[in-house]
Amino acid sequence: MNLNLFDAEETHSWREELCPDAVVLRGFALAGEVDILSALEQVFSVAPLRHLVTPGGFRMSVAMSNCGTYGWVSDRTGYRYDTVDPDSGKPWPSMPALFSTLAADAATQAGFSDFKPDACLINRYAAGTRLSLHQDKDEQDFSQPIVSVSLGVPAIFLFGGTQRTDKTMRVKLTHGDVVVWGGAARLRYHGILPVKTDSHPLTGEYRINLTLRKAI
């Protein structure tokens, strides 16, 4: 596995600025697509995808798993990071080096150096599933950016302001795109509109998203 895949010139990616401290790196993950999906299958063999429950008791439509030192979980007691998979009682699978390298390289391209994620949340979207507007604020250090990798069928990414009622941008994300936001943009609201029925040769009818963060 080549861990030096994610050079902007080699992948022919280009930057799309969303606002200060937020950028889409178009096609940035394309060079590693096969290796990323292969590594995901290994993660799922240890920590299968599942539908979490919100503190209010609602079943999330998006299927989730984690890898890394910490995993993001939700249940009736709240949202949190935990070192243990609540389904198995065992530690989450280790984060593949490919993932951390991708995240660090993307963060550097976006202007955030020395990013070392310790958590990778994996979301699988089927047709019709969505992610409502929210802030990522369960982490301890908001000075660290967020790196979000899109694979499979396209989706519309909503990117708003620091208030839920702020106007949102609608950004189409396609296979291999990576969004990075931090700094002044770190606590902006974001979400995904319902995913439309579509198909991709590598993921079938699904969109897969990797969100890499420094949790602790």
Secondary structure, DSSP 8 states (H G I E B T S, - for coil): --TT---HHHHT-EEEEEETTEEEEETTTGGGHHHHHHHHHHHHHHS--B--B-TTS-B-SSEEEEEESBEEEEETTEEEEESB-TTTSSB-----HHHHHHHHHHHHHTT--S----EEEEEEE-TT--EEEE----SS-TTS-EEEEEEES-EEEEE--SSTTS--EEEEE-TT-EEEE-GGGTT--EEE----S--BTTTBT-EEEEEEE---
